[in-house]
Amino acid sequence: MFFTRWSLRLGIPLGLSAIAYAPELKTFVVVSCAALALVAVSALSRHATHNRLLTTQIKFNLMTLAVTVTVSLFLTEGILRTVFRRQFKVIERERSLQYQYDPELGWCPVPNLTHQFLNARKVSVANNSLGFRGPEFQITSKPTVAFVGDSYVWGYDVEVNERFTEKLQARHPEWTLYNLGVAGYGTDQEYLILQRYLNRLPFRAVFLVFCELNDRSDNSSNFSNGWTKPYYRTNTAGLGLCGVPAPMTETLFRIRHPVLYHAYVVRLLVRSALHWFGAQPLDIPDPTEAIIADMNRFLQTRGVPLAVGLENRDRKLERFLTSQQIPWVDLYTPHRYAMLDHWTPEGHDFVCQQIDNFLATNNVFRQALAAGTNRSISAGAVK
């Protein structure tokens, strides 16, 4: 009786958690069969209490409790692994980029990490002490341009020396270029990156690469790649930042507790808890133009010009940038990988040339990058 009683006490919340997570016919059938099995065991136990040949009175003790809990959990784990394997499959979502939690950004790459990244081709990744891909940033007296963007700037499927920023740096040793690209970021997170590092890196100018493929959807969501993220809403006061600090996600739990996460029972409990008490996906009105306008104002008050490169044509954004007198450059090139549409090394060559042409002809940027010293920040590596 004791075994049955504690099995019911454990089974009921686990069964309800399974139904809450996956309210499907299969879930109801499996939970119902498990409940019927427990009822059958309960009836057999009551019959056994009147049969001296089958009964040994079980006393309440810690050993019995431990056995009951262990057996119940193993049975539940077996059912989940057998019946619900597909539902509990881990979706990597760029896990090989080795992100870590950042309460202000949602996530960021792990600093000083080196590894191999395989997608369309295998490339080497080495992050500097700030978590950005590439060598340590050096503070020099040279004029500086910061490039921000998502995986196109980060260099998806190309080696570091094949990125357009490194190619442009080789053409212009009189400048210092910082690549602040992070795969998976939206324009909102890129704006937060600029706010975080503007006082630590001597930007003379900022070049934002906008990805038509997914930046608008990223800016309109509080979830991306299995992580929660900050987001902006427009209001009467202008632009308001929401979702900070970034709430817990299953991805974050998996990274922090990898051993526990191997158990499907733990995954079930985590998903059920997040389903009822965690952050839920939101439908956010597209704030892209408002973010870029606020970014431009933020930089202008500090004497830093902004330019935008368009990975693909976006007529709405083009009209907006023109109306705001924010210079933009068409970076579309057919030199792309079939997987995920990222630029090939030849595509980065083209992008490098387009940006070089822009920097050579835009008067505002030419003045910003004219010879002279940067703002008063001592030379050396950025800490």
C-alpha positions in Angstrom: 0.0 0.0 0.0 2.8 2.4 0.9 4.5 1.8 -2.5 1.2 2.4 -4.4 0.4 5.5 -2.3 3.7 7.2 -3.0 3.7 6.1 -6.7 0.4 7.9 -7.0 1.7 11.0 -5.3 4.7 11.1 -7.7 2.8 9.9 -10.8 0.0 12.4 -10.7 2.2 15.6 -10.9 4.4 14.0 -13.5 1.4 13.0 -15.5 -0.1 16.4 -15.3 3.2 17.9 -16.3 3.3 15.7 -19.4 -0.2 16.7 -20.4 0.6 20.4 -19.8 3.7 20.2 -21.9 2.2 18.2 -24.8 -1.6 18.2 -24.7 -1.9 15.6 -27.5 -4.0 12.4 -27.8 -0.8 10.2 -27.4 0.0 12.0 -24.1 -3.5 11.3 -22.7 -3.4 7.7 -23.8 0.0 7.1 -22.2 -0.9 8.9 -18.9 -4.2 7.1 -18.8 -2.6 3.7 -19.2 -0.1 4.5 -16.5 -2.9 5.6 -14.2 -4.8 2.3 -14.9 -1.7 0.4 -14.1 -1.3 2.1 -10.7 -5.0 1.4 -10.0 -4.4 -2.2 -10.8 -1.4 -2.3 -8.5 -3.4 -0.6 -5.8 -6.2 -3.2 -6.0 -3.6 -6.1 -5.9 -2.0 -4.5 -2.9 -5.3 -4.4 -1.0 -5.9 -8.0 -1.9 -2.4 -8.9 -0.8 -3.0 -7.4 2.7 -5.6 -10.1 3.4 -3.4 -13.0 2.1 -0.7 -14.1 4.6 1.2 -15.9 1.8 1.6 -12.7 -0.3 1.8 -10.0 2.3 4.6 -8.6 4.4 3.6 -5.5 6.2 5.7 -2.5 4.9 6.7 0.0 7.5 7.3 3.6 6.8 11.0 4.1 6.6 13.5 6.0 4.5 14.6 2.9 2.6 11.1 2.2 1.3 10.7 5.8 0.4 13.9 5.8 -1.6 13.0 2.7 -3.5 9.6 4.0 -4.3 10.9 7.3 -5.6 13.7 5.6 -7.6 11.4 3.1 -9.2 8.8 5.7 -10.1 11.3 8.0 -11.7 12.9 5.2 -13.6 9.5 4.1 -15.0 8.7 7.7 -16.0 12.1 8.1 -17.6 11.6 4.9 -19.6 8.2 6.0 -20.8 9.5 9.5 -21.8 12.5 8.0 -23.7 10.4 5.4 -25.4 7.3 7.3 -26.4 8.3 11.0 -26.4 11.9 10.8 -27.7 11.2 13.2 -30.6 9.5 15.8 -28.4 12.6 15.9 -26.1 15.2 16.0 -28.8 17.7 18.8 -28.2 17.7 21.4 -30.9 21.2 22.7 -31.2 20.4 26.2 -32.4 24.0 27.3 -33.1 25.2 25.6 -29.9 28.6 25.1 -31.5 29.1 28.9 -31.3 29.4 28.4 -27.5 27.2 31.2 -26.1 26.9 32.2 -22.5 24.2 34.0 -20.7 24.2 37.8 -20.6 21.4 39.5 -18.6 21.6 42.7 -20.7 22.1 41.1 -24.1 20.4 37.7 -23.7 23.5 35.8 -24.7 27.0 36.5 -25.9 30.0 34.4 -27.1 32.3 33.0 -24.5 35.5 35.0 -24.2 38.9 33.5 -25.1 37.3 30.4 -26.6 38.8 28.5 -29.6 37.0 25.7 -31.4 36.0 24.4 -34.8 32.7 25.4 -36.3 31.1 23.2 -39.0 28.3 24.3 -41.3 28.8 24.7 -45.0 32.5 24.2 -44.3 34.7 23.8 -41.3 36.2 27.0 -40.0 38.3 27.9 -37.0 36.9 30.2 -34.3 39.0 32.1 -31.8 37.3 34.7 -29.6 39.2 37.5 -28.0 38.9 38.5 -24.3 35.7 40.5 -25.0 34.1 37.5 -26.7 34.3 38.8 -30.3 35.7 36.6 -33.0 39.2 37.7 -33.9 42.4 39.0 -32.3 42.5 41.3 -29.3 41.3 44.8 -30.0 44.1 47.4 -29.8 43.6 51.0 -28.8 45.7 53.1 -31.1 45.9 56.7 -32.3 44.5 55.7 -35.6 40.9 56.6 -36.7 38.5 53.7 -35.8 35.5 52.2 -37.4 33.2 49.7 -35.6 31.3 47.2 -37.7 28.2 45.7 -36.1 25.8 43.0 -37.4 24.8 39.4 -37.1 26.4 36.3 -38.6 27.2 38.1 -41.9 29.6 40.3 -40.0 30.7 37.6 -37.6 31.9 35.6 -40.6 29.6 32.5 -40.9 31.3 29.8 -43.0 34.5 31.8 -43.6 37.8 32.1 -41.8 38.7 35.3 -40.0 41.1 36.4 -42.7 38.4 35.9 -45.3 36.0 38.4 -43.7 35.4 41.7 -45.3 36.6 43.6 -42.2 40.0 41.9 -42.4 40.2 42.5 -46.1 39.3 46.2 -45.6 41.9 46.5 -42.8 44.6 45.2 -45.1 43.7 47.9 -47.6 43.8 50.6 -45.0 46.5 50.1 -42.3 46.0 53.8 -41.5 42.7 52.9 -39.8 41.7 50.5 -36.9 38.7 48.4 -37.6 36.7 46.6 -34.9 34.4 43.7 -35.9 31.6 43.5 -33.3 29.5 41.0 -35.2 27.7 38.3 -33.2 25.8 35.5 -34.9 22.1 35.5 -34.2 21.9 39.1 -33.0 19.1 41.5 -34.1 19.5 45.2 -34.6 18.2 45.7 -31.0 21.1 43.7 -29.5 23.6 45.4 -31.9 22.4 48.8 -30.5 23.0 47.5 -27.0 26.5 46.4 -28.0 27.3 49.9 -29.2 26.0 51.4 -25.9 28.1 49.0 -23.9 31.4 49.5 -25.8 31.3 53.1 -27.1 33.2 54.4 -24.0 35.6 51.5 -24.1 36.5 51.6 -27.8 37.3 54.8 -29.6 34.8 54.7 -32.4 35.2 57.4 -35.0 32.4 55.9 -37.1 29.9 53.0 -37.0 28.9 50.8 -39.9 25.7 48.7 -39.3 25.1 45.7 -41.6 21.3 45.0 -41.7 20.2 41.5 -42.7 16.9 41.6 -44.6 16.5 37.9 -44.1 15.8 37.9 -40.4 16.7 41.2 -38.6 13.1 42.4 -38.7 11.8 39.2 -37.2 14.6 39.2 -34.6 13.7 42.8 -33.6 10.0 41.8 -33.3 10.7 38.9 -30.9 11.8 38.3 -27.3 13.1 34.8 -28.2 15.9 33.8 -30.6 17.9 30.6 -31.0 16.5 29.1 -27.8 17.4 32.2 -25.7 15.3 35.0 -24.4 16.5 38.5 -25.4 15.9 42.1 -24.7 13.6 43.9 -27.1 12.4 47.4 -27.8 8.8 48.8 -27.9 7.8 52.2 -29.2 5.8 54.4 -26.9 4.8 58.0 -26.4 8.2 58.7 -24.9 10.1 57.2 -27.8 11.8 53.8 -27.6 11.6 51.7 -24.5 13.8 48.7 -23.6 12.1 45.6 -22.2 13.0 42.1 -21.2 16.0 43.0 -19.1 17.4 41.0 -17.3 16.7 38.2 -19.8 14.6 35.5 -18.2 15.6 31.8 -17.8 15.2 29.5 -20.8 15.6 25.7 -21.3 18.8 26.4 -23.2 20.3 28.3 -20.2 19.3 25.5 -17.8 20.9 23.0 -20.2 24.2 24.9 -20.2 24.3 25.5 -16.4 23.2 21.9 -15.5 24.4 19.6 -18.3 24.3 16.4 -16.1 20.8 17.0 -14.8 19.6 17.8 -18.3 20.4 14.3 -19.5 17.3 13.1 -17.7 14.1 13.3 -19.6 12.1 13.7 -16.4 14.1 16.9 -15.6 13.5 18.2 -19.1 9.8 17.6 -18.6 9.7 19.4 -15.3 11.8 22.3 -16.7 9.6 22.7 -19.8 6.4 22.5 -17.8 7.6 25.1 -15.3 8.7 27.4 -18.1 5.5 26.9 -19.9 3.4 28.1 -16.9 5.8 30.5 -15.2 8.5 31.4 -17.7 8.6 34.1 -20.4 6.3 33.5 -23.3 6.9 34.5 -27.0 5.5 38.0 -27.7 4.2 39.5 -30.9 6.1 42.8 -30.9 5.3 45.5 -33.5 8.4 45.9 -35.7 10.6 48.6 -34.1 13.4 48.4 -36.7 13.2 51.9 -38.0 12.7 53.3 -34.5 15.8 51.4 -33.3 18.0 52.7 -36.1 16.7 56.3 -35.6 17.5 56.1 -31.9 20.9 54.6 -32.6 21.7 57.4 -35.0 20.7 60.1 -32.4 22.7 58.3 -29.8 25.8 58.3 -32.0 25.3 61.8 -33.3 25.3 63.3 -29.8 28.8 61.8 -29.5 30.0 63.0 -32.9 30.0 59.5 -34.4 28.4 59.1 -37.9 26.4 56.0 -38.8 26.1 54.2 -42.1 24.0 51.2 -42.9 24.9 48.3 -45.3 21.9 46.3 -46.6 22.6 42.6 -47.1 19.6 42.5 -49.4 17.2 45.2 -50.7 14.6 46.5 -48.2 12.5 49.2 -49.8 10.9 50.3 -46.6 14.2 50.7 -44.8 15.8 52.4 -47.8 13.1 55.1 -47.9 13.4 55.5 -44.1 17.2 55.9 -44.2 17.0 58.4 -47.1 14.4 60.4 -45.2 16.6 60.5 -42.1 19.7 61.3 -44.1 21.5 58.2 -42.9 23.8 57.0 -45.7 23.3 53.4 -46.9 25.1 51.0 -49.1 23.7 48.1 -51.2 25.7 45.0 -50.3 23.7 42.4 -52.2 25.9 39.8 -53.9 25.0 36.4 -55.4 28.2 34.9 -53.9 26.5 33.0 -51.1 26.5 29.5 -49.7 23.4 27.4 -50.4 23.2 26.7 -46.6 21.7 29.7 -44.8 22.6 32.1 -47.6 25.8 33.5 -46.0 28.5 35.2 -48.0 31.3 33.1 -49.5 34.9 34.5 -49.5 34.1 36.0 -52.9 31.0 37.6 -51.4 33.2 39.1 -48.7 35.5 40.5 -51.4 32.5 42.2 -53.0 31.3 43.6 -49.7 34.7 44.9 -48.9 34.9 46.7 -52.2 31.4 48.2 -51.8 32.2 49.6 -48.3 35.7 50.8 -49.4 34.0 52.8 -52.2 31.6 54.3 -49.8 34.2 55.3 -47.2 36.2 56.9 -50.0 33.3 59.0 -51.3 31.2 59.9 -48.3 32.3 63.3 -47.0 31.0 62.8 -43.5 32.9 59.5 -43.1 36.0 60.9 -44.8 36.2 63.8 -42.3 35.6 61.4 -39.4 38.4 59.2 -40.6 40.8 62.0 -41.4 44.3 61.8 -40.0 44.5 62.6 -36.3 44.3 61.1 -32.9 41.3 59.3 -31.4 39.5 60.4 -28.3 41.6 60.4 -25.1 41.9 56.7 -24.4 45.3 55.3 -23.6 46.9 53.0 -26.1 47.0 49.2 -25.6 44.7 46.3 -25.6 41.1 46.7 -24.6 40.3 45.3 -21.2 
